[in-house]
Amino acid sequence: MTRPSGILIGTAGVYHVASQLAARGFHAAVTFGNAPSVDILVGQLNGAASISIQVKTSHWALHTRGRGKNKHPDYYGWDVGEKSAKLDHPDLFFAFVDLKLGTEELPDVFIVPSNRIFKAFDNPYFKSGKSRRWRWHVAIDKVAEFKNNWTPMANHLESFYL
């Protein structure tokens, strides 16, 4: 199987996240690139609150280390981009999608508050001014709490009722 273009990979991720949100009872409006730094606007059904989601998708995000019988899953990786890495808003979440292309498995989605991503890139390496590839590499154990966990995002939306 040949890998689809980057545009199709990204589109698949956005629509997967939007469908998962709708299935969980939220309005999910894809922006089609018309809103800077926002791929999906998410709202409660009653219109009381909304958040923004920036989607980052990889055809295969899980990376391994080692060889032979010592080969093991080690970390996930997604391209983020400098502009997205500098976003830090309480109503903005990132949805990192691992499509797992070439398998029959459903994609995994990691819903991460933007401040966690901002902090990951808030270091001298990225602040040096040199041209960098803004890629989020995160150990499996450091991202496990976000894997297919839509609850923090849902709780954030529901907190507007309080």
ZADO-1210 file (C-alpha; in nm, 4 decimals, padded with zeros to 6 digits):
<atoms>
<atom x="00.0000" y="00.0000" z="00.0000" code="MET" pos="1"/>
<atom x="00.1345" y="00.3407" z="-00.0930" code="THR" pos="2"/>
<atom x="00.0949" y="00.6101" z="00.1640" code="ARG" pos="3"/>
<atom x="-00.1530" y="00.8870" z="00.0720" code="PRO" pos="4"/>
<atom x="-00.0334" y="01.2457" z="00.0400" code="SER" pos="5"/>
<atom x="00.0156" y="01.4576" z="00.3494" code="GLY" pos="6"/>
<atom x="-00.2990" y="01.6518" z="00.2703" code="ILE" pos="7"/>
<atom x="-00.5070" y="01.3327" z="00.2653" code="LEU" pos="8"/>
<atom x="-00.3436" y="01.2104" z="00.5881" code="ILE" pos="9"/>
<atom x="-00.4355" y="01.5381" z="00.7577" code="GLY" pos="10"/>
<atom x="-00.7880" y="01.5319" z="00.6182" code="THR" pos="11"/>
<atom x="-00.8395" y="01.1757" z="00.7427" code="ALA" pos="12"/>
<atom x="-00.7313" y="01.2810" z="01.0917" code="GLY" pos="13"/>
<atom x="-00.9597" y="01.5839" z="01.1029" code="VAL" pos="14"/>
<atom x="-01.2639" y="01.3876" z="00.9909" code="TYR" pos="15"/>
<atom x="-01.1889" y="01.1003" z="01.2283" code="HIS" pos="16"/>
<atom x="-01.1732" y="01.3415" z="01.5232" code="VAL" pos="17"/>
<atom x="-01.4898" y="01.5220" z="01.4086" code="ALA" pos="18"/>
<atom x="-01.6786" y="01.1920" z="01.3837" code="SER" pos="19"/>
<atom x="-01.5620" y="01.0863" z="01.7305" code="GLN" pos="20"/>
<atom x="-01.6772" y="01.4187" z="01.8746" code="LEU" pos="21"/>
<atom x="-02.0194" y="01.3913" z="01.7095" code="ALA" pos="22"/>
<atom x="-02.0564" y="01.0357" z="01.8377" code="ALA" pos="23"/>
<atom x="-01.9915" y="01.1704" z="02.1883" code="ARG" pos="24"/>
<atom x="-02.2695" y="01.4286" z="02.1617" code="GLY" pos="25"/>
<atom x="-02.0818" y="01.7441" z="02.0593" code="PHE" pos="26"/>
<atom x="-02.1212" y="01.9732" z="01.7618" code="HIS" pos="27"/>
<atom x="-01.8044" y="01.9437" z="01.5564" code="ALA" pos="28"/>
<atom x="-01.7562" y="02.1987" z="01.2783" code="ALA" pos="29"/>
<atom x="-01.4550" y="02.1483" z="01.0519" code="VAL" pos="30"/>
<atom x="-01.3114" y="02.4881" z="00.9543" code="THR" pos="31"/>
<atom x="-01.1657" y="02.3798" z="00.6173" code="PHE" pos="32"/>
<atom x="-00.8653" y="02.6054" z="00.6781" code="GLY" pos="33"/>
<atom x="-01.0785" y="02.9156" z="00.7275" code="ASN" pos="34"/>
<atom x="-00.9773" y="02.9666" z="01.0908" code="ALA" pos="35"/>
<atom x="-00.6078" y="03.0164" z="01.1709" code="PRO" pos="36"/>
<atom x="-00.4747" y="02.7507" z="01.4088" code="SER" pos="37"/>
<atom x="-00.8138" y="02.5800" z="01.4400" code="VAL" pos="38"/>
<atom x="-00.9207" y="02.2676" z="01.2536" code="ASP" pos="39"/>
<atom x="-01.2418" y="02.1893" z="01.4426" code="ILE" pos="40"/>
<atom x="-01.4734" y="02.4085" z="01.6468" code="LEU" pos="41"/>
<atom x="-01.6435" y="02.2010" z="01.9153" code="VAL" pos="42"/>
<atom x="-01.9541" y="02.3052" z="02.1006" code="GLY" pos="43"/>
<atom x="-02.2087" y="02.1753" z="02.3436" code="GLN" pos="44"/>
<atom x="-02.5438" y="02.0896" z="02.1915" code="LEU" pos="45"/>
<atom x="-02.7115" y="02.3738" z="02.3806" code="ASN" pos="46"/>
<atom x="-02.4530" y="02.6252" z="02.2574" code="GLY" pos="47"/>
<atom x="-02.3395" y="02.7127" z="02.6103" code="ALA" pos="48"/>
<atom x="-01.9689" y="02.6631" z="02.5429" code="ALA" pos="49"/>
<atom x="-01.7168" y="02.5919" z="02.2731" code="SER" pos="50"/>
<atom x="-01.3513" y="02.5024" z="02.2327" code="ILE" pos="51"/>
<atom x="-01.1072" y="02.4792" z="01.9442" code="SER" pos="52"/>
<atom x="-00.9084" y="02.1771" z="01.8323" code="ILE" pos="53"/>
<atom x="-00.5898" y="02.1726" z="01.6285" code="GLN" pos="54"/>
<atom x="-00.5471" y="01.8280" z="01.4674" code="VAL" pos="55"/>
<atom x="-00.2061" y="01.6776" z="01.3920" code="LYS" pos="56"/>
<atom x="-00.2082" y="01.3448" z="01.2110" code="THR" pos="57"/>
<atom x="00.0539" y="01.0835" z="01.1316" code="SER" pos="58"/>
<atom x="00.0118" y="00.7790" z="00.9128" code="HIS" pos="59"/>
<atom x="00.2105" y="00.5860" z="01.1767" code="TRP" pos="60"/>
<atom x="00.3070" y="00.7798" z="01.4911" code="ALA" pos="61"/>
<atom x="00.4382" y="00.4951" z="01.7079" code="LEU" pos="62"/>
<atom x="00.8157" y="00.4515" z="01.6837" code="HIS" pos="63"/>
<atom x="01.0274" y="00.1639" z="01.8116" code="THR" pos="64"/>
<atom x="01.3780" y="00.1187" z="01.9483" code="ARG" pos="65"/>
<atom x="01.6078" y="-00.1779" z="01.9382" code="GLY" pos="66"/>
<atom x="01.6502" y="-00.4684" z="01.6987" code="ARG" pos="67"/>
<atom x="01.5292" y="-00.8241" z="01.6795" code="GLY" pos="68"/>
<atom x="01.3863" y="-00.9537" z="02.0042" code="LYS" pos="69"/>
<atom x="01.4957" y="-00.6293" z="02.1749" code="ASN" pos="70"/>
<atom x="01.2738" y="-00.4166" z="01.9502" code="LYS" pos="71"/>
<atom x="01.0019" y="-00.2421" z="02.1521" code="HIS" pos="72"/>
<atom x="00.7574" y="00.0497" z="02.1218" code="PRO" pos="73"/>
<atom x="00.9305" y="00.3609" z="02.2543" code="ASP" pos="74"/>
<atom x="00.7686" y="00.6909" z="02.1591" code="TYR" pos="75"/>
<atom x="00.5132" y="00.8694" z="01.9439" code="TYR" pos="76"/>
<atom x="00.5980" y="01.1501" z="01.7032" code="GLY" pos="77"/>
<atom x="00.3995" y="01.4137" z="01.5158" code="TRP" pos="78"/>
<atom x="00.4977" y="01.7219" z="01.3195" code="ASP" pos="79"/>
<atom x="00.3558" y="02.0239" z="01.4982" code="VAL" pos="80"/>
<atom x="00.5049" y="02.3272" z="01.3262" code="GLY" pos="81"/>
<atom x="00.6419" y="02.6388" z="01.4885" code="GLU" pos="82"/>
<atom x="00.3183" y="02.8377" z="01.4759" code="LYS" pos="83"/>
<atom x="00.1152" y="02.5619" z="01.6446" code="SER" pos="84"/>
<atom x="00.3860" y="02.4891" z="01.9030" code="ALA" pos="85"/>
<atom x="00.3611" y="02.8465" z="02.0286" code="LYS" pos="86"/>
<atom x="-00.0132" y="02.8297" z="02.0975" code="LEU" pos="87"/>
<atom x="-00.1178" y="02.8340" z="02.4622" code="ASP" pos="88"/>
<atom x="-00.4878" y="02.8967" z="02.5187" code="HIS" pos="89"/>
<atom x="-00.7106" y="02.7358" z="02.7832" code="PRO" pos="90"/>
<atom x="-00.9862" y="02.6667" z="02.5271" code="ASP" pos="91"/>
<atom x="-00.7520" y="02.5102" z="02.2681" code="LEU" pos="92"/>
<atom x="-00.6753" y="02.1400" z="02.2575" code="PHE" pos="93"/>
<atom x="-00.4584" y="01.9369" z="02.0250" code="PHE" pos="94"/>
<atom x="-00.5835" y="01.6090" z="01.8827" code="ALA" pos="95"/>
<atom x="-00.2849" y="01.3960" z="01.7817" code="PHE" pos="96"/>
<atom x="-00.4026" y="01.1173" z="01.5541" code="VAL" pos="97"/>
<atom x="-00.2138" y="00.7957" z="01.4831" code="ASP" pos="98"/>
<atom x="-00.3910" y="00.6549" z="01.1779" code="LEU" pos="99"/>
<atom x="-00.1982" y="00.3234" z="01.1910" code="LYS" pos="100"/>
<atom x="-00.2255" y="00.2916" z="00.8125" code="LEU" pos="101"/>
<atom x="-00.1864" y="-00.0560" z="00.6724" code="GLY" pos="102"/>
<atom x="-00.3608" y="-00.2213" z="00.9666" code="THR" pos="103"/>
<atom x="-00.7213" y="-00.2993" z="01.0468" code="GLU" pos="104"/>
<atom x="-00.6924" y="-00.1141" z="01.3787" code="GLU" pos="105"/>
<atom x="-00.8862" y="00.2029" z="01.4487" code="LEU" pos="106"/>
<atom x="-00.6796" y="00.5205" z="01.4806" code="PRO" pos="107"/>
<atom x="-00.5705" y="00.6345" z="01.8244" code="ASP" pos="108"/>
<atom x="-00.6399" y="00.9943" z="01.9248" code="VAL" pos="109"/>
<atom x="-00.4512" y="01.1795" z="02.1964" code="PHE" pos="110"/>
<atom x="-00.6429" y="01.4849" z="02.3238" code="ILE" pos="111"/>
<atom x="-00.3848" y="01.7195" z="02.4804" code="VAL" pos="112"/>
<atom x="-00.4370" y="02.0695" z="02.6252" code="PRO" pos="113"/>
<atom x="-00.2405" y="02.3314" z="02.4318" code="SER" pos="114"/>
<atom x="-00.0409" y="02.4368" z="02.7385" code="ASN" pos="115"/>
<atom x="00.1219" y="02.0899" z="02.7503" code="ARG" pos="116"/>
<atom x="00.2392" y="02.1287" z="02.3914" code="ILE" pos="117"/>
<atom x="00.3518" y="02.4858" z="02.4517" code="PHE" pos="118"/>
<atom x="00.5609" y="02.3693" z="02.7487" code="LYS" pos="119"/>
<atom x="00.7126" y="02.0826" z="02.5462" code="ALA" pos="120"/>
<atom x="00.8559" y="02.3342" z="02.2985" code="PHE" pos="121"/>
<atom x="00.9421" y="02.6021" z="02.5553" code="ASP" pos="122"/>
<atom x="01.3116" y="02.5159" z="02.5726" code="ASN" pos="123"/>
<atom x="01.6456" y="02.6548" z="02.4486" code="PRO" pos="124"/>
<atom x="01.6683" y="02.4115" z="02.1548" code="TYR" pos="125"/>
<atom x="01.3602" y="02.5606" z="01.9901" code="PHE" pos="126"/>
<atom x="01.4323" y="02.9162" z="02.1064" code="LYS" pos="127"/>
<atom x="01.7799" y="02.9240" z="01.9484" code="SER" pos="128"/>
<atom x="01.6465" y="03.0874" z="01.6327" code="GLY" pos="129"/>
<atom x="01.7925" y="02.8183" z="01.4083" code="LYS" pos="130"/>
<atom x="01.5724" y="02.6448" z="01.1581" code="SER" pos="131"/>
<atom x="01.4171" y="02.3477" z="01.3373" code="ARG" pos="132"/>
<atom x="01.1736" y="02.0742" z="01.2577" code="ARG" pos="133"/>
<atom x="00.9014" y="02.1318" z="01.5141" code="TRP" pos="134"/>
<atom x="00.8178" y="01.7704" z="01.5925" code="ARG" pos="135"/>
<atom x="00.6647" y="01.6454" z="01.9177" code="TRP" pos="136"/>
<atom x="00.8427" y="01.3308" z="02.0309" code="HIS" pos="137"/>
<atom x="00.6858" y="01.1959" z="02.3453" code="VAL" pos="138"/>
<atom x="00.7550" y="00.8761" z="02.5393" code="ALA" pos="139"/>
<atom x="00.4678" y="00.6292" z="02.5505" code="ILE" pos="140"/>
<atom x="00.4356" y="00.6544" z="02.9288" code="ASP" pos="141"/>
<atom x="00.4258" y="01.0374" z="02.9151" code="LYS" pos="142"/>
<atom x="00.1299" y="01.0439" z="02.6760" code="VAL" pos="143"/>
<atom x="-00.0664" y="00.7397" z="02.7974" code="ALA" pos="144"/>
<atom x="-00.3098" y="00.9520" z="03.0010" code="GLU" pos="145"/>
<atom x="-00.4267" y="01.1247" z="02.6800" code="PHE" pos="146"/>
<atom x="-00.4678" y="00.8161" z="02.4598" code="LYS" pos="147"/>
<atom x="-00.8308" y="00.7905" z="02.3459" code="ASN" pos="148"/>
<atom x="-00.9238" y="00.9917" z="02.6552" code="ASN" pos="149"/>
<atom x="-01.1885" y="01.2466" z="02.5620" code="TRP" pos="150"/>
<atom x="-01.2872" y="01.3136" z="02.9250" code="THR" pos="151"/>
<atom x="-01.0624" y="01.6169" z="02.9999" code="PRO" pos="152"/>
<atom x="-01.1907" y="01.7947" z="02.6895" code="MET" pos="153"/>
<atom x="-01.5522" y="01.7074" z="02.7746" code="ALA" pos="154"/>
<atom x="-01.5011" y="01.8185" z="03.1364" code="ASN" pos="155"/>
<atom x="-01.3570" y="02.1489" z="03.0148" code="HIS" pos="156"/>
<atom x="-01.6685" y="02.2113" z="02.8061" code="LEU" pos="157"/>
<atom x="-01.8968" y="02.1129" z="03.0935" code="GLU" pos="158"/>
<atom x="-01.7105" y="02.3437" z="03.3340" code="SER" pos="159"/>
<atom x="-01.8788" y="02.6393" z="03.1645" code="PHE" pos="160"/>
<atom x="-02.2012" y="02.5392" z="03.3400" code="TYR" pos="161"/>
<atom x="-02.0491" y="02.6061" z="03.6795" code="LEU" pos="162"/>
</atoms>
